[in-house]
Amino acid sequence: MMTLDELKPGQSAVITAVGGEGALRCRLLDMGLIPKTKVTVRKVAPLGDPIELHLRGYELTIRLDDAKEISVEEESL
């Protein structure tokens, strides 16, 4: 099992589970990070945090601490 923060720029994966507790989990779900959603890492900031994602037709930037709460499965080609 891998988490969203482990993906490299250009890699795509499908979200399998969203962790976190309370407000954090709700915020992640509200931003569209829900299971079975395909997400692609677009860019990583120069110091590695935050990362920019492409999902559901829009760009989303999240911190690595938040990305570690999201389990993903690498997309099979």
Buried (B, 14 or more C-beta within 10 A) or exposed (E): EEBBBBBEEEEBBBBBEBEBEEEBBEEBEEBBBBEEBEBBBBBBEEEEEBBBBBBEEEEBEBEBEBBBBBBBEEEEE
